[in-house]
């Protein structure tokens, strides 16, 4: 499902980075960065139980302009809070069913998030180019 959500984000002009550790220590499933610096966080939930077991999602709101849950068609949309965005996806793509921007990030938080995304992506790219190197910075 993550691949389908990434394809959807790309179709909307966003670059996505998976498993991003935020300054709070929480780890977001996907963080999307738009061409104008917009930041979206997407939490992927594969079942009703997965959603009910995870109550940390409100902690992500301070780190994005828009927050979405992503799920597949077999999970009932009614379980997700109305104040959040909702994406329905499969491995090949997805659809934004509900968009709910909750407010713009402060400039300092936006800059910190953009630096975190850039450094995370660069570190992963370095790992692909040089998989035996283990002297990099850890986040």
Helices and strands as residue ranges (DSSP letters): H 2-11, E 14-21, E 27-34, E 39-44, H 48-53, G 57-63, E 66-71, G 77-79, E 85-90, E 93-98, H 107-129
